[in-house]
């Protein structure tokens, strides 16, 4: 059975590119997740991800691999950071990386790799409690600085009151450059154990008090001295963006945000929630303040877009359209018991194309009929991410290719090209939802 998995099972989602295939199902590289790929100014593909024996294991580390042939072949993963020999158990983890590319004077560029670094404190979960640390590369990801640099993640009302305790946070998507030119990294902020007793109640991280906040890198595109980089945390209010949990009154659960720009320079932020729906919020001031999150729909006043507690990134295509990945169910797909039942409700993964609605102020996007992109068909991979497919992906659209880079069951790292022809079926200009009869929840799930 293991040989079947190793030799054939990774092909189930019909990938076009193979980035990393572990040799075993239970080795130190069995879990591969949070997969962020970028194209450097030289044209190289740089892939960053979080690797471990299993999620949140003692050996969790951030790694990087390069491709100079547009993803056809990749270098052996290089460790950026992780636990060192002698580190006590559950400390030193490096997780949830995100790269930023910045120009260098006189030409060339620098690649920063930021990540959550556990420094021996657990105030929620070892791989979410940490400082924001980075290393950088001035040779396009071939080598990395010996030095590391730490930057603040500002606290808010749900943080630990002890300033020596790091925040609970992760950035899960590649960064976004706002219309004003700010490099923005939206992140999930989980509450300190001192604020929310969720862990004592044996609730999963998906159910902890959580809010959406934003890191803004103020001068990273102009300052080359890493000791002089300025990072600020937004919004400047006691709380971030909140969505009330349907299971605990007064508790917010809003996580895994992505942000994109609209043509009028407003920003839209999409996030997962415990309601079985995606929510969104809008900003009219480049991300400094946001309106109240509400359900994302196929069109204004239309059916809500169903999604369990799993990442649902929104990407903007070069042609101005939007691509939404989601799971098209409220948590009950494949026998799922609730939105947090990730062993069942994170397959298949669906996509839909969004287009802007000229003049629409409240719900500026409309989406087409969704289409299945890939499925694990419920085949469980032991010691890994179960049956989930394409959770924590990234997307490259550089004019030559549109490629979704995705983990399959948090084990194999793969890529799939998305052509105009394939996407046409879920474009609202071709297959609009509002021209069909109103859909029930059961119809949407199917």
N, C-alpha and C positions, 0 to 999 in steps of 0.2 A: 504493500500500500504506500509506503514512504517513497519507493522508487516511482510509482505512478505520480505522486504529487510533484516530485522533483523534476521529472522528465516531461510531464504533460500538463499538469494542472494550471501552471502559470499562463498557459495559452487560452484559458477559458474565456477571458474578456476580449480576445482577439486584438492584442496590442500591435501597433506598428513599430514601436521601439522598445528595446529591452535595456534598461539602465542598470539594474542590479538584481541578481538572483542568488540568494543565499545557498550555500552548499548543503545545509542541514535545516531541519525544522526546529531544533532546540539548541542551537549554538549561540555564541555571543552576538551574532548578527541576525538572529531570527526575527526580531521586531524592527521594522523600518517604516517610519511614519513621518508626518509633518514634512512633506516633500516640496521644497521650494527651488524652482529652476529659473534662472535668468539668462539672458543673452548679454554678454559683455560687449563693450564698444569694439573689441577686436573681432567679434563674431563667434567667439567661443561660447558654448553652453556650459554654465556652472551650476551644478546640482548640489544642494545642501539638504541634509535630512538628519533626523534624530534616530540613532541606532542603539539597540540594547538586546539583551537576551529575551526580555519581555518588557512591556510598557511599565515605566517607573522602576525598573530593576536597578540594582546597585551599580551596574556598569553603563548606565545610560550616558551617551556621548553624542556630540555633534560632529558630523563628518562632511567632507566635500569631495566631489568628483568632477572631472572636466571632460568635455568632448570638443574636438576641433573638426568634426565631420557631421555636424548638425544632428547629433544624437545617435549615430550609427554605432559608435564605439566609445567606451568610457574608461578613464583611468581607475586604478584601484583606489577605493575611498581613503582619504587622508583624514586623520583625527584632528579636529580643530581644538577641542577641549573635552574633558571628561574627568571622572574620578582618577586620582593618582594612587599608586601603591601606598598602602598605609592609611588611606582615608578611612575613617570609621564607616560602618555600614550606614546606608541611606544618606550619605553626605557626598559633596563634590560632584553631583550630577550636573551635566550640561545638556540643555534641552531647548526645544522651541526656538530655533534659530531663524533669523531673517537677514538677508544681505542688503546692503546699500552700495551703489556705485557712485563715485564722486570724481570730478575731473581733477587733474594735477596741473600745476603751472607749467607752461611750456609744452603741454601735450601729455598724453598718457592718462591713466586713470587709476584710481584706488578702489579696491573692493573691500568693504567692511563686512564682517560677519558678527552680528549681535546675537546674543542668546541669554537665556535664563541660567544663571550659575548658582547652584546651592552652595552656601558657605557654612553649612553645619547647623542650620536652623530649619525646623519644620513647623510651619504655622498654618497648614492646610493640607499640603501634600509635598513631599520632598522635591518633586520636579516642577512645582509651581511657586514655591517660596524661594526667592533668590534675588540677587542683584542682576542688573543688566550689564553684561560684560561683553567685550569685543576683542577680536584680533583683526588685523588687516593685511592685505596683500597688494603690493605694488607691481607684481608681475603676472597679473591676470589669473590669480588663484593657484599658481604653481607652488609658491612658498608663502608662509604666513609669518607675521611678526612674532618674535620671541616674547615681546611684552604683551600684556593684556591691560585693558583699560575699563574702568567701571563708571557708570553714569546713573543718575538718580531716576527712580520711578516714584514720582511724587505721591504721597499718601492722600486719602480722603476719609470720609466719615466711617467707612467700614474697615479701615486698616488698623493694624495693631498700634496702640498708642505709644509703644516703646520705639523710639526712633532707631534703635539698633536692630530691630527686627525687619528684614526686607519684606517688600510687598509680595502678595500672591498674584501672579500675572503671567500671561503668555500672549505673544503675537503669533498668529497662525498663518497669515498670508504675506506675500511680498508687499513692500511698502508702496505708497501712492504719492505722487507729486501733485499738489493742489494747484488750482489755477493761479494762485498768488506765488507759486514757486516754493511752498513749504513741503518738506518731506514728512509725510504723515504716516504713522504706524498705529492703526486702531488695535486695541488690545482688550482682552478679558481681564477684569479685576475681580478676584474672589475675596470674600470677607475673611478676615482673621478669625481664628478659633475663639478669640476673645470677644468677637462681635456676634458670631453666628455659631450655635452649638451643633451644626449639621453633622460634623464628623462624630461627635459623641452620640448622635442619633442614628449612626450607621448609614447615613445617606451618602450616595455617590457624589463625586465631584460635579456631576451634571445637575445636581439638585441643590448645591450650596448657594447661598446668597452671592449673587454676582451682578456686575454692572459693566457697561461698555464705556471705555475711556480711550484717550488718544495721546500718543507720544509725538511731539513735534521736534524734529531735528532742525534747529534754527539756522545753523551756519555750516552744515556739513558739506554743502556744495561750493563753499568758498574758503573754508579754513582747513589747512593741511596739518596742523599740529593737533594730534588726537587729545592732548591734555586741555585744549581750549575749545573743544566742541561743547555746544550748549544744547541741552535737551530739556524741554518743558513738558509738563503733563496737563492735559485738558480733559474736561472743562474745569474752569476755576470756580467750582461750586462744591458743596459738601458731597454730592453724589454724581455719578455718571448717568448714562442712559439706563432706564429701568423698565422692566416688564414684570408685572406681578405674577408670581407662581400660582397656578390653580390649586395647588396642594397645601400651601402654607400661606395663610392670610398675612399680607403686609411684607412678604419676603420677595425680593426681586431675583429673577433668574433671566439674565440677558447675556449671551455669550457669543464668541467667535464672529466678530464683526468684519465685514469688508466694506470699503468705501470707494466710490467712483464719482466722477464729475459728470454733471449734466451740461448741455450745450449753453445754458444761461449762467454757468459757473457756480450754480448751487451744487452741493454735495449730497449724495444719497448713501446712507449706511444701512446695510442689511445684516440681520443677526438671527441666531437661533434662539428659541424660547421653549419653555415647558408646556406651552399651550397647544402643541401640535401644528403650529403655524409659524412661518417666517414673519418677522416684524421689520419695519424700516423707519428711519427718521431722516429729516432733511435739515441742512444747514445753509443759511444764506450769507454767512460771514467767514467762509473758508475753514470751517470746522471749529470755530471758537465756541459757538453755542448751537444747540440743536432743539428742534421741536419735539413733541411727545411721540414716542414710538407707537405704531399701530400696525395692524395686519397688512402684509403685502398681498395684493390681489392680481388676478389676470388682467384686470382693467378697472378703472374707477367704479366703485360700487359693485364689482363683479365677485366671482367666486374667490375665496382666499386660496393662497398657495400653501398646500399642506407640506409639513416637514417635521420629522421628529427631532430629538435633541442631537443633531449631527450638523457639521459644518455645511453651509450652503452658500458658496462664494458667488458673487456677482462680478463678472468681468466685462470691461468695455472693449469692443473690437475696434480695430483701426478704422473701419468704415462707419463708426458711430453707433452701431447697434450694440446690444448688451447680451451677454450669455449668462444664464443662471443655471447652476447645478443644484439639484435638490433630490429628495427621495419620495416625493409625491404620495406621502401617507402621513397620518397623524400620530403614528407610533404603533398602530395595530397591524401593520402589514406582516405577512408571513407568521402569524400567530403572536406578534408582539403584544406585550401586556400594557405598555405605556410608552410615552415618548423617550424614556431613558433605556428601553430594552434594545440596546445596540447589537446584541447578538442576533436579532431577528429583523429589525426594521431599517437596516442600512444597506439593503439591496432590493431591487436594482437601483442604479443611479440614473436619473432622468435629466434632460436638458430642455430649456425653452429659450427662444430668442425674444428679447425685449426691444421695443422701439419707443422713442420719446413721443409724447403727445403735445404738440405745439400749444402753448398757452395754459396748459394744465398746471395748477399750482400745488394741489394737494397730493395727487397720485400721478406723477409725471411719466410713468411707463405703462405700456400695455404689452402683454406677452401672448405668444402663440400657443397652440396645442402642444403639450409636452411629448417628448419622445425618449424612449429608453436608449441610453448610451452604452451601458455595460451592466452585467450581472454576474454575481458569483453562483447563482442558481441555488443558493443555500448550502453550498458545499463548505463544510467546516474544516479549517486548517488547524490542526492541534498546535498549541503553544503560541498562537499568533492572535491576530485581531478578529478571529471568528469568521463570520460570513461577510463582513462589511467590505464594500468596494468603493474606491475613489474618495474615501474620507481623508481630508487634509491634502488636497491636490494643489497644483499651481498651473498656470496657463501662460503660454508664449504665443504672441501674435506679432511677428516682426516683418510682415509683408511678404515673406517667402513661404511661411508655414503658419498654421494655427495648430498648436499641439497642446493637448491636455496631458500633463505629467501627473501620474496618480499612483498611490500605493494600492495594491490588490491584497486585501485582507491583512493590511499592515505587515506584509511580508515581502512580496515582490514589488519592485519599482519599475513602472512601465510607462509608455507614452502612446497616445492615440491622436492621429491627425483628424481634424474636423474641417471638411470641405464645404464650400457654398452649397454644393448639390445635396450633401447630407443634411445640412442645417435648414434647407429650404422648407422641409415639412413642418418645422416648428416656428417658422417666422410668421408673426401676426399679419403681415401683408399677404401671405400665401394661405395661411390656415388660421384665421382669427378665431379665438374662443367665443366671442360675442355673437358670431353668426351661427353658432350651434345652439341646440336647445339647452336651457339651463342645466348644469350638471349637479348631481347629488354628490355627497361625500364618497359614497361607494363607487360611483362612476369615475371620480377623480382618482381614487386609489387604484382602480383597475387600469 
